[in-house]
Each structure stands twice: as structure tokens, then as C-alpha cells.
Amino acid sequence: MSFQSKAMRDGLLEKRSSGLLQLWKKKRCVLTDEGLRLHTCKGGGDAPGTAFSSKAKELRFDRMATVDCVEHKRGLVYFTVVMATGKEIDFRCPQDGTAWNAEIALALVRFKNLQAVNHLHVAKNESSLQQN
């Protein structure tokens, strides 16, 4: 399943690997109104000609619980995306400019609010049908 939504932000983040060494790996991240798409860097990541994989890992908002654990250290912002399953995914980004963690958290809240409003409309419609 691929995102068909418009990109709200596109840039580099570092994601901590889940392996034994837990290395930080650069990812090209695309934030949309449905979630976060992570592309693997095929090279240095900072170079102008850096290539990115066409295949992406998708962290969909409907499977996310929260964005938390923000820490500012040595010019970097560290944060964690917590999935509904309890799995935690650690990220870091430069502290300058608009922080990714804030944009992801705001997009997640917007998604959850729209989801709640849609569920409310469905419940009202079902209630109206039962009364008739």
C-alpha cells in the first residue's frame, strides 16, 4: 500500500537500526497526511548526488500511537515514534529549523482528530438509521 497523498515535508532524518549495534542510518523521509515514508540512502546521504531507494518503509498514522521522548543534545533532537503495537522507533535530526518531531506529532494529531470526527459521523448515521 503506497501513500497517494501530497508530501508535507521531505528531507533527511537519521533512524537508529534495530540490530545489535544500533547504528544511526540516514533516511530520506517524506511526511504526508497519512504517515511517514522512509527511503534508504544509497551512499553518503549528504552529497548532492545521493541516491535513494525507490522502495520505502511506511509508518502509517493509523498504526502510530504517539511521538515522544524528545531530547536536545549536541545540536541534535532525539525522538521516538511509538507504534500501536508498542514498538519504538528512534530518530534524530539537526536542532536548527523546524523540528521533524513536532511536524510528525502535529500531523499525527490532525490524522487522529479527522479519524475521530469520521467515526462520530458514522455513529450518528447508524443511530439515525436505527431510529427510522
DSSP file with accessible surface (Angstrom, degrees, kcal/mol):
  #  RESIDUE AA STRUCTURE BP1 BP2  ACC     N-H-->O    O-->H-N    N-H-->O    O-->H-N    TCO  KAPPA ALPHA  PHI   PSI    X-CA   Y-CA   Z-CA
    1    1 A M              0   0  165      0, 0.0     2,-0.3     0, 0.0    57,-0.0   0.000 360.0 360.0 360.0 126.1    0.0    0.0    0.0
    2    2 A S        -     0   0   78      1,-0.0     2,-0.2    56,-0.0    56,-0.0  -0.839 360.0-105.0-113.4 151.1    1.5    3.3   -1.0
    3    3 A F        -     0   0   11     -2,-0.3    -1,-0.0     1,-0.1    57,-0.0  -0.496  27.1-176.8 -69.6 134.2    0.8    6.8    0.0
    4    4 A Q        +     0   0  172     -2,-0.2     2,-0.1     2,-0.1    -1,-0.1   0.230  50.8 108.0-109.9   7.9   -1.2    8.8   -2.6
    5    5 A S  S    S-     0   0   23      1,-0.1     2,-0.1     0, 0.0    -2,-0.0  -0.472  78.0 -93.6 -89.9 163.3   -1.1   12.0   -0.6
    6    6 A K        -     0   0  180     -2,-0.1    27,-0.5     1,-0.1     2,-0.3  -0.438  43.9-107.1 -73.4 140.5    0.8   15.2   -1.1
    7    7 A A  E     -A   32   0A  47      1,-0.2    25,-0.2    25,-0.1     3,-0.1  -0.523  29.0-174.3 -71.4 129.7    4.2   15.5    0.7
    8    8 A M  E    S+     0   0A  75     23,-4.0     2,-0.3     1,-0.4    24,-0.2   0.715  75.6   3.8 -92.4 -28.3    4.1   18.0    3.6
    9    9 A R  E     -A   31   0A  64     22,-1.4    22,-3.0     2,-0.0    -1,-0.4  -0.969  61.4-171.0-157.2 144.8    7.8   17.7    4.2
   10   10 A D  E     +A   30   0A  79     -2,-0.3     2,-0.3    20,-0.2    20,-0.2  -0.995  35.1  99.0-140.8 127.2   10.7   15.9    2.6
   11   11 A G  E     -A   29   0A  22     18,-2.3    18,-3.8    -2,-0.4     2,-0.4  -0.984  63.3 -53.0 178.5-169.6   14.2   15.7    4.0
   12   12 A L  E     +A   28   0A  58     -2,-0.3     2,-0.3    16,-0.2    16,-0.2  -0.731  42.0 166.6 -98.8 139.2   16.8   13.7    5.9
   13   13 A L  E     -A   27   0A   3     14,-2.4    14,-3.1    -2,-0.4     2,-0.5  -0.929  30.9-126.1-133.6 160.5   16.5   12.1    9.2
   14   14 A E  E     -AB  26  92A  37     78,-2.6    78,-2.2    -2,-0.3     2,-0.4  -0.947  22.5-162.6-111.1 134.2   18.6    9.5   11.0
   15   15 A K  E     -AB  25  91A  26     10,-2.8    10,-2.7    -2,-0.5     2,-0.4  -0.938  20.2-123.6-115.8 135.8   17.0    6.3   12.2
   16   16 A R  E     -A   24   0A  73     74,-2.5    74,-0.3    -2,-0.4     8,-0.2  -0.647  31.1-123.9 -78.9 129.4   18.5    4.0   14.8
   17   17 A S        -     0   0   18      6,-3.2    -1,-0.1    -2,-0.4    73,-0.0  -0.315   6.4-133.9 -70.6 156.8   18.8    0.5   13.4
   18   18 A S  S    S+     0   0  108      4,-0.1    -1,-0.1     3,-0.1    -2,-0.0   0.440  71.8 107.1 -91.7   2.0   17.2   -2.3   15.4
   19   19 A G  S    S-     0   0   40      4,-0.1     3,-0.5     1,-0.1     0, 0.0   0.001  91.3 -87.1 -72.3-178.1   20.3   -4.5   15.1
   20   20 A L  S    S+     0   0  175      1,-0.2    -1,-0.1     2,-0.1    -2,-0.0   0.884 127.6  43.5 -59.7 -41.0   22.8   -5.4   17.8
   21   21 A L  S    S-     0   0  136      2,-0.0    -1,-0.2     1,-0.0    -3,-0.1   0.680  92.6-146.8 -82.7 -17.0   25.0   -2.3   17.2
   22   22 A Q        -     0   0   99     -3,-0.5     2,-0.1     1,-0.1    -4,-0.1   0.935  26.6-173.8  48.4  58.3   22.0    0.1   16.9
   23   23 A L        -     0   0   95     -7,-0.1    -6,-3.2     1,-0.1     2,-0.5  -0.452  27.2-113.0 -79.5 152.9   23.8    2.3   14.3
   24   24 A W  E     -A   16   0A  56     -8,-0.2     2,-0.4    -2,-0.1    -8,-0.2  -0.766  35.9-168.9 -86.9 126.4   22.3    5.6   13.1
   25   25 A K  E     -A   15   0A 106    -10,-2.7   -10,-2.8    -2,-0.5     2,-0.2  -0.964  21.6-119.6-121.6 133.6   21.4    5.4    9.4
   26   26 A K  E     -A   14   0A  62     -2,-0.4    15,-1.1   -12,-0.2     2,-0.4  -0.471  33.5-176.3 -71.2 137.5   20.4    8.3    7.2
   27   27 A K  E     -AC  13  40A  30    -14,-3.1   -14,-2.4    -2,-0.2     2,-0.6  -0.990  28.6-129.8-133.0 140.6   16.9    8.1    5.7
   28   28 A R  E     -AC  12  39A  74     11,-2.4    11,-3.0    -2,-0.4     2,-0.4  -0.841  36.2-160.6 -85.6 122.7   15.1   10.3    3.2
   29   29 A C  E     -AC  11  38A   0    -18,-3.8   -18,-2.3    -2,-0.6     2,-0.5  -0.892  16.0-166.4-114.3 136.6   11.8   10.9    4.9
   30   30 A V  E     -AC  10  37A   4      7,-2.2     7,-2.5    -2,-0.4     2,-0.5  -0.984  10.1-156.7-121.6 116.8    8.6   12.1    3.3
   31   31 A L  E     +AC   9  36A   0    -22,-3.0   -23,-4.0    -2,-0.5   -22,-1.4  -0.832  20.5 168.3 -95.2 125.9    5.9   13.3    5.7
   32   32 A T  E >   -AC   7  35A   0      3,-3.0     3,-0.6    -2,-0.5   -25,-0.1  -0.713  53.0 -94.3-123.2-178.9    2.3   13.1    4.3
   33   33 A D  T 3  S+     0   0   82    -27,-0.5     3,-0.1    -2,-0.2   -26,-0.1   0.538 125.1  47.6 -77.0  -2.0   -1.1   13.5    5.8
   34   34 A E  T 3  S-     0   0   63      1,-0.3    27,-2.4    27,-0.1    28,-0.4   0.514 122.6 -69.5-113.0  -8.7   -1.2    9.7    6.1
   35   35 A G  E <   -CD  32  60A   0     -3,-0.6    -3,-3.0    25,-0.3     2,-0.4  -0.996  59.4 -50.7 156.0-158.9    2.2    8.9    7.6
   36   36 A L  E     -CD  31  59A   0     23,-2.6    23,-3.3    -2,-0.3     2,-0.5  -0.968  34.9-156.6-123.6 128.2    5.9    8.9    7.2
   37   37 A R  E     -CD  30  58A  55     -7,-2.5    -7,-2.2    -2,-0.4     2,-0.6  -0.919   9.6-157.7-106.2 128.1    7.7    7.2    4.3
   38   38 A L  E     -CD  29  57A   5     19,-3.2    19,-2.5    -2,-0.5     2,-0.4  -0.929   6.6-170.0-113.0 118.8   11.4    6.2    4.9
   39   39 A H  E     -CD  28  56A  13    -11,-3.0   -11,-2.4    -2,-0.6     2,-0.3  -0.883  23.9-122.4-105.9 136.7   13.8    5.7    1.9
   40   40 A T  E     -C   27   0A  67     15,-0.6    13,-2.6    -2,-0.4     2,-0.4  -0.562  24.5-122.6 -77.2 137.3   17.2    4.1    2.4
   41   41 A C  E     - D   0  52A  19    -15,-1.1     2,-0.6    -2,-0.3    11,-0.2  -0.656  12.9-155.7 -79.0 133.4   20.2    6.2    1.3
   42   42 A K  E    S+ D   0  51A 138      9,-3.4     9,-0.5    -2,-0.4     2,-0.3  -0.540  73.9   1.6-104.4  61.1   22.4    4.5   -1.3
   43   43 A G  S    S-     0   0   56     -2,-0.6    -2,-0.1     7,-0.1     7,-0.1  -0.992 118.8 -28.9 157.2-155.2   25.5    6.5   -0.5
   44   44 A G        -     0   0   59     -2,-0.3   -18,-0.1     1,-0.1     2,-0.1   0.786  64.0-142.4 -67.0 -30.7   26.7    9.2    1.9
   45   45 A G  S    S+     0   0    5      2,-0.1    -1,-0.1     1,-0.1     5,-0.1  -0.069  89.5  61.8  94.9 -37.8   23.4   10.9    2.3
   46   46 A D  S    S+     0   0  118     -2,-0.1    -1,-0.1     3,-0.0   -34,-0.0   0.669  78.2 101.8 -95.5 -19.6   24.8   14.4    2.4
   47   47 A A  S >  S-     0   0   55      1,-0.1     3,-1.7     2,-0.1    -2,-0.1  -0.357  79.7-122.0 -67.8 146.9   26.3   14.5   -1.1
   48   48 A P  T 3  S+     0   0  142      0, 0.0    -1,-0.1     0, 0.0     0, 0.0   0.835 111.4  49.1 -58.7 -31.7   24.3   16.3   -3.8
   49   49 A G  T 3  S+     0   0   73      2,-0.0    -2,-0.1     0, 0.0    -3,-0.0   0.181  78.6 145.2 -95.6  19.9   24.1   13.2   -6.0
   50   50 A T    <   -     0   0   24     -3,-1.7     2,-0.3    -5,-0.1    -7,-0.1  -0.338  38.6-145.3 -61.7 133.2   23.0   10.9   -3.2
   51   51 A A  E     -D   42   0A  49     -9,-0.5    -9,-3.4    -2,-0.0     2,-0.4  -0.723   9.0-155.8 -99.5 152.4   20.6    8.2   -4.5
   52   52 A F  E     -D   41   0A  62     -2,-0.3   -11,-0.2   -11,-0.2   -25,-0.0  -0.950  25.8-102.7-126.8 147.4   17.6    6.8   -2.5
   53   53 A S  E     -     0   0A  18    -13,-2.6   -11,-0.0    -2,-0.4     0, 0.0  -0.334  18.5-141.0 -65.4 146.5   15.9    3.5   -2.8
   54   54 A S  E    S+     0   0A 117    -15,-0.1     2,-0.3     2,-0.0    -1,-0.1   0.783  85.8  80.1 -78.2 -27.3   12.5    3.6   -4.6
   55   55 A K  E    S-     0   0A 178    -15,-0.1   -15,-0.6     1,-0.0     2,-0.4  -0.637  70.2-168.4 -80.2 135.5   11.2    1.1   -2.1
   56   56 A A  E     -D   39   0A  27     -2,-0.3     2,-0.4   -17,-0.1   -17,-0.2  -0.941  24.8-127.4-129.2 148.6   10.2    2.7    1.1
   57   57 A K  E     -D   38   0A  91    -19,-2.5   -19,-3.2    -2,-0.4     2,-0.5  -0.789  32.2-146.3 -87.3 134.5    9.2    1.6    4.6
   58   58 A E  E     -D   37   0A  50     -2,-0.4     2,-0.7   -21,-0.2   -21,-0.2  -0.909  17.0-167.8-112.0 126.5    5.9    3.2    5.6
   59   59 A L  E     -D   36   0A   5    -23,-3.3   -23,-2.6    -2,-0.5     2,-0.2  -0.898  22.9-158.8-107.4  96.6    5.0    4.3    9.1
   60   60 A R  E >   -D   35   0A  25     -2,-0.7     3,-1.6   -25,-0.2   -25,-0.3  -0.546  20.5-131.7 -82.1 142.8    1.2    5.0    8.7
   61   61 A F  G >  S+     0   0    0    -27,-2.4     3,-1.3     1,-0.3   -26,-0.1   0.814 105.5  64.8 -61.8 -31.0   -0.5    7.2   11.2
   62   62 A D  G 3  S+     0   0   68    -28,-0.4    -1,-0.3     1,-0.3   -27,-0.1   0.680 108.5  41.8 -69.7 -10.2   -3.3    4.6   11.7
   63   63 A R  G <  S+     0   0  141     -3,-1.6    21,-3.2    21,-0.0    22,-0.4   0.345  99.3  93.9-111.6   2.7   -0.7    2.3   13.2
   64   64 A M  E <   -E   83   0A   0     -3,-1.3    19,-0.3    19,-0.3     3,-0.1  -0.757  46.9-174.7 -97.4 144.9    1.1    5.0   15.2
   65   65 A A  E     -     0   0A  55     17,-3.3     2,-0.3     1,-0.4    18,-0.2   0.829  61.1 -33.7 -99.7 -49.0    0.3    5.7   18.9
   66   66 A T  E     -E   82   0A  59     16,-1.7    16,-3.1     2,-0.0     2,-0.5  -0.981  41.4-121.4-164.3 168.4    2.5    8.8   19.7
   67   67 A V  E     +E   81   0A  20     -2,-0.3     2,-0.2    14,-0.2    14,-0.2  -0.996  54.5 131.1-120.3 120.8    5.7   10.7   19.1
   68   68 A D  E     +E   80   0A  66     12,-2.9    12,-3.1    -2,-0.5    -2,-0.0  -0.769  20.9  80.4-149.2-164.6    7.6   11.2   22.3
   69   69 A C  E     -     0   0A  89     -2,-0.2     2,-0.4    10,-0.2    -1,-0.1   0.924  56.5-176.4  59.4  51.6   10.9   11.1   24.2
   70   70 A V  E     +     0   0A  65      9,-0.1     2,-0.4    -3,-0.1     9,-0.2  -0.677   6.7 172.0 -84.3 130.5   12.3   14.3   22.9
   71   71 A E  E     -E   78   0A 100      7,-2.1     7,-3.1    -2,-0.4     2,-0.6  -0.999  23.7-147.7-138.2 136.4   15.9   15.2   24.0
   72   72 A H  E     +E   77   0A 110     -2,-0.4     2,-0.3     5,-0.2     5,-0.2  -0.936  32.0 158.0-105.2 121.7   18.1   18.0   22.8
   73   73 A K  E >   -E   76   0A  88      3,-2.7     3,-1.8    -2,-0.6    22,-0.1  -0.964  61.2 -16.5-151.4 125.0   21.8   17.1   22.8
   74   74 A R  T 3  S-     0   0  209     -2,-0.3     3,-0.1     1,-0.3    -1,-0.1   0.870 127.4 -47.7  51.4  44.5   24.8   18.4   20.9
   75   75 A G  T 3  S+     0   0   44      1,-0.2    20,-2.8    19,-0.1    21,-0.4   0.583 118.9 106.4  78.0   8.8   22.8   20.2   18.3
   76   76 A L  E <   -EF  73  94A  38     -3,-1.8    -3,-2.7    18,-0.3     2,-0.5  -0.903  61.0-140.9-121.4 151.0   20.5   17.2   17.7
   77   77 A V  E     -EF  72  93A   1     16,-3.1    16,-1.7    -2,-0.3     2,-0.4  -0.951  18.0-161.5-108.0 124.3   16.9   16.4   18.5
   78   78 A Y  E     +EF  71  92A  37     -7,-3.1    -7,-2.1    -2,-0.5     2,-0.3  -0.908  19.3 162.2-105.4 133.1   16.3   12.8   19.5
   79   79 A F  E     - F   0  91A   2     12,-2.4    12,-3.0    -2,-0.4     2,-0.4  -0.969  27.6-135.3-148.7 163.8   12.7   11.5   19.4
   80   80 A T  E     -EF  68  90A   6    -12,-3.1   -12,-2.9    -2,-0.3     2,-0.6  -0.974   4.7-150.4-125.7 132.7   10.8    8.2   19.4
   81   81 A V  E     -EF  67  89A   0      8,-2.9     8,-2.6    -2,-0.4     2,-0.6  -0.911  19.0-155.6 -97.8 121.8    7.8    7.2   17.3
   82   82 A V  E     -EF  66  88A  19    -16,-3.1   -17,-3.3    -2,-0.6   -16,-1.7  -0.903   7.0-148.0-102.7 122.5    5.7    4.7   19.2
   83   83 A M  E >   -E   64   0A  21      4,-3.0     3,-2.1    -2,-0.6   -19,-0.3  -0.429  28.4-107.1 -84.4 163.1    3.6    2.3   17.2
   84   84 A A  T 3  S+     0   0   74    -21,-3.2   -20,-0.1     1,-0.3    -1,-0.1   0.794 120.7  60.1 -60.7 -26.2    0.3    0.9   18.3
   85   85 A T  T 3  S-     0   0  125    -22,-0.4    -1,-0.3     2,-0.1     3,-0.1   0.567 122.1-106.9 -76.9 -10.0    1.9   -2.4   18.8
   86   86 A G  S <  S+     0   0   48     -3,-2.1    -2,-0.1     1,-0.3     2,-0.1   0.254  73.0 142.9  99.6 -10.6    4.3   -0.9   21.3
   87   87 A K        -     0   0  105     -5,-0.1    -4,-3.0     1,-0.0     2,-0.4  -0.402  39.7-147.7 -65.0 136.6    7.3   -1.0   19.0
   88   88 A E  E     - F   0  82A 123     -6,-0.2     2,-0.5    -3,-0.1    -6,-0.2  -0.921  10.4-165.8-111.5 133.6    9.5    2.1   19.4
   89   89 A I  E     - F   0  81A   8     -8,-2.6    -8,-2.9    -2,-0.4     2,-0.3  -0.976  13.5-146.7-121.0 119.8   11.5    3.6   16.5
   90   90 A D  E     + F   0  80A  39     -2,-0.5   -74,-2.5   -74,-0.3     2,-0.3  -0.697  20.7 173.9 -93.0 138.3   14.2    6.1   17.4
   91   91 A F  E     -BF  15  79A   0    -12,-3.0   -12,-2.4    -2,-0.3     2,-0.3  -0.909  11.7-167.2-132.8 161.6   15.1    9.1   15.2
   92   92 A R  E     +BF  14  78A  47    -78,-2.2   -78,-2.6    -2,-0.3   -14,-0.2  -0.986   9.1 171.2-147.6 153.2   17.4   12.1   15.4
   93   93 A C  E     - F   0  77A   2    -16,-1.7   -16,-3.1    -2,-0.3   -80,-0.1  -0.966  44.6 -74.3-152.0 162.4   17.7   15.3   13.3
   94   94 A P  E     - F   0  76A  72      0, 0.0   -18,-0.3     0, 0.0     6,-0.2  -0.318  36.7-133.4 -61.2 147.2   19.5   18.6   13.5
   95   95 A Q  S    S+     0   0   88    -20,-2.8   -19,-0.1     4,-0.1     4,-0.1   0.749  78.0  94.3 -75.5 -23.4   18.1   21.0   16.1
   96   96 A D  S    S+     0   0  130    -21,-0.4     2,-0.0     2,-0.1     0, 0.0  -0.313  82.5   9.3 -73.2 151.3   18.1   24.0   13.7
   97   97 A G  S    S-     0   0   71      2,-0.1     2,-0.4    -2,-0.0     0, 0.0  -0.258 118.9 -18.1  78.5-167.1   15.0   24.9   11.7
   98   98 A T  S    S-     0   0   87      1,-0.1     2,-0.2     2,-0.0    -2,-0.1  -0.588  76.8-118.9 -75.9 128.4   11.6   23.3   12.3
   99   99 A A     >  -     0   0   23     -2,-0.4     4,-1.7     1,-0.1     3,-0.2  -0.485   7.7-141.6 -73.3 133.6   11.9   20.1   14.2
  100  100 A W  H  > S+     0   0    7     -6,-0.2     4,-2.9     1,-0.2     5,-0.3   0.873 100.1  60.8 -58.0 -41.3   10.7   16.9   12.5
  101  101 A N  H  > S+     0   0   21      1,-0.2     4,-2.5     2,-0.2    -1,-0.2   0.903 104.9  47.7 -58.7 -39.6    9.3   15.5   15.7
  102  102 A A  H  > S+     0   0   42     -3,-0.2     4,-2.6     2,-0.2    -1,-0.2   0.928 113.0  47.6 -67.6 -42.5    7.0   18.5   16.1
  103  103 A E  H  X S+     0   0   49     -4,-1.7     4,-2.2     2,-0.2    -2,-0.2   0.904 113.8  47.1 -66.8 -40.1    5.8   18.2   12.5
  104  104 A I  H  X S+     0   0    0     -4,-2.9     4,-2.5     2,-0.2    -2,-0.2   0.938 113.3  49.0 -65.1 -44.9    5.2   14.4   12.8
  105  105 A A  H  X S+     0   0   32     -4,-2.5     4,-2.5    -5,-0.3    -2,-0.2   0.920 112.4  47.6 -62.2 -43.6    3.4   14.9   16.1
  106  106 A L  H  X S+     0   0  111     -4,-2.6     4,-2.5     1,-0.2    -1,-0.2   0.910 112.4  48.9 -65.3 -41.1    1.1   17.6   14.7
  107  107 A A  H  X S+     0   0    2     -4,-2.2     4,-2.5    -5,-0.2    -1,-0.2   0.891 111.1  51.2 -65.1 -37.6    0.3   15.6   11.5
  108  108 A L  H  X S+     0   0   10     -4,-2.5     4,-2.8     2,-0.2     5,-0.2   0.932 110.9  47.5 -64.8 -44.7   -0.4   12.5   13.8
  109  109 A V  H  X S+     0   0   80     -4,-2.5     4,-2.6     2,-0.2     5,-0.2   0.933 111.8  50.4 -62.4 -43.7   -2.8   14.6   15.9
  110  110 A R  H  X S+     0   0  125     -4,-2.5     4,-2.4     2,-0.2    -2,-0.2   0.938 112.1  47.9 -60.0 -44.4   -4.5   16.0   12.8
  111  111 A F  H  X S+     0   0   39     -4,-2.5     4,-2.4     1,-0.2    -2,-0.2   0.936 112.9  47.2 -61.5 -48.2   -4.9   12.5   11.4
  112  112 A K  H  X S+     0   0   69     -4,-2.8     4,-2.3     1,-0.2    -1,-0.2   0.880 111.6  51.5 -64.1 -37.8   -6.3   11.1   14.7
  113  113 A N  H  X S+     0   0   99     -4,-2.6     4,-2.4    -5,-0.2    -1,-0.2   0.925 110.9  47.2 -64.9 -44.3   -8.8   14.1   15.0
  114  114 A L  H  X S+     0   0  104     -4,-2.4     4,-2.5     1,-0.2    -2,-0.2   0.901 111.5  52.2 -63.0 -38.9  -10.1   13.5   11.5
  115  115 A Q  H  X S+     0   0   61     -4,-2.4     4,-2.3    -5,-0.2    -2,-0.2   0.919 109.9  48.5 -62.5 -43.2  -10.4    9.8   12.2
  116  116 A A  H  X S+     0   0   59     -4,-2.3     4,-2.2     2,-0.2    -2,-0.2   0.910 111.1  49.8 -65.1 -41.7  -12.4   10.6   15.4
  117  117 A V  H  X S+     0   0   67     -4,-2.4     4,-2.4     2,-0.2    -2,-0.2   0.926 110.9  50.0 -64.0 -42.3  -14.7   13.0   13.5
  118  118 A N  H  X S+     0   0   97     -4,-2.5     4,-2.2     1,-0.2    -2,-0.2   0.914 110.6  49.4 -62.5 -42.3  -15.3   10.4   10.8
  119  119 A H  H  X S+     0   0  119     -4,-2.3     4,-2.6     2,-0.2    -1,-0.2   0.885 109.4  52.8 -64.3 -37.1  -16.2    7.8   13.4
  120  120 A L  H  X S+     0   0   96     -4,-2.2     4,-2.4     2,-0.2    -2,-0.2   0.927 109.3  48.5 -64.0 -44.1  -18.6   10.2   15.0
  121  121 A H  H  X S+     0   0   98     -4,-2.4     4,-2.4     2,-0.2    -2,-0.2   0.906 111.9  49.3 -63.1 -41.2  -20.4   10.9   11.7
  122  122 A V  H  X S+     0   0   73     -4,-2.2     4,-2.6     2,-0.2     5,-0.2   0.931 111.2  49.4 -63.0 -44.6  -20.6    7.2   11.1
  123  123 A A  H  X S+     0   0   52     -4,-2.6     4,-2.3     1,-0.2    -2,-0.2   0.906 111.4  49.1 -62.7 -40.9  -22.0    6.6   14.6
  124  124 A K  H  X S+     0   0  122     -4,-2.4     4,-2.4     2,-0.2    -1,-0.2   0.916 111.6  49.3 -64.5 -42.8  -24.6    9.4   14.1
  125  125 A N  H  X S+     0   0  104     -4,-2.4     4,-2.1     2,-0.2    -2,-0.2   0.907 111.6  48.4 -63.5 -41.4  -25.7    8.0   10.7
  126  126 A E  H  X S+     0   0  109     -4,-2.6     4,-2.0     2,-0.2    -2,-0.2   0.905 111.2  50.8 -65.3 -38.9  -26.1    4.5   12.2
  127  127 A S  H  X S+     0   0   52     -4,-2.3     4,-1.6    -5,-0.2    -2,-0.2   0.911 109.9  50.2 -65.6 -41.0  -28.1    5.8   15.1
  128  128 A S  H  X S+     0   0   57     -4,-2.4     4,-1.1     1,-0.2    -1,-0.2   0.889 110.0  50.4 -63.5 -40.3  -30.4    7.7   12.7
  129  129 A L  H  < S+     0   0  131     -4,-2.1     3,-0.2     1,-0.2    -1,-0.2   0.885 109.2  51.2 -66.0 -38.1  -30.9    4.6   10.6
  130  130 A Q  H  < S+     0   0  165     -4,-2.0    -1,-0.2     1,-0.2    -2,-0.2   0.826 107.5  53.2 -69.2 -31.8  -31.8    2.5   13.7
  131  131 A Q  H  <        0   0  155     -4,-1.6    -1,-0.2    -5,-0.2    -2,-0.2   0.763 360.0 360.0 -74.4 -24.6  -34.4    5.1   14.8
  132  132 A N     <        0   0  164     -4,-1.1    -3,-0.1    -3,-0.2    -2,-0.1   0.453 360.0 360.0 -87.3 360.0  -36.1    5.1   11.5
